[in-house]
Amino acid sequence: MYMSKINNHVFINKNVRYKNKKVPIFDRINRIKKDLKALIPEVDEDKFLSMLSHIRNFYYGKLYYGRRAVKENVVNKRELTTNEKIVYDYMLKNKLNPSTTYRWFIACRLPSDVKDKLQNGQITFKKAMLINDNRKKSKMSNNGLLMMEEITNIVTCL
């Protein structure tokens, strides 16, 4: 997202380009999902994110089996599945960057309040992702503390 400042007012660009017009990011994502569902109806929408992740790594040439630092694994580069190839061709024909599209699909998984702020242009994409990460970390930390408390209760009862 691009942020500009005019007369001490911050304007966040919450739109993306589509056919030389700016459209809201979530409308663009819904249009892509609809097109992908028409291309491969047998695949659930939940699988699109993992497919886009594979395509993104394939696009940049970094998806190898095993450790990536070992040069022997260069031969074992993971190939795309047939459905992933269809999506990859769709992305190339529509001039979509796999990395950007993947980030857009991740934005769909944001909590509704953060998603609304992002859609209204109150926060940037990067800030929305930071808020989401902080919430996940605090939730995991709280779960860990509860688990430790339960373990101590069980041990003291024995």
Steps between C-alpha positions, in 0.01 A plus 500: 500500500616848424465775757520867410495809719341828391458791742566269799214268395596140433334327206530124475463341161259214573424430136678295236508543125278288281454583131640852553252574779547493873279249676489404869740220588230263628290544185807406297559192718138391461527538122815285497334236719199491270723456194700224669183323609381508137834359379529222758164439671617180672741692725369657822567867566697400810762332278565814292731648763729196514497478119598867476779439748640219284465713187673793668795284604514341154493844338805610697670161464543430871280196562725198552459187704722477806739770608529794266866571576612162367588528131425132436127567535494732199422194289194420715309819425132450574276518193154651499192279498259520207261728692789722606614522138150614399504771768856600403397539134197705608726728702744549215220576251345755736836658592473407868815474707482174701652659809257793501201277435608271784517800737153610388360157580665512844320830557170314462582300813535808720253552786192696397582816698850522352362419155246783531771748600711387207208531261414848626861613464554563871805272516755374250535141385825465693341633820206261459739206474690617810176525699401151389842357593492665844156355567615151403810525719305622803242226454771235478673646805177494698434140396853406607454664840169320552660170406787557745250584774306181433820294508600647836152429635519139387851454642408651837188282525707183460 
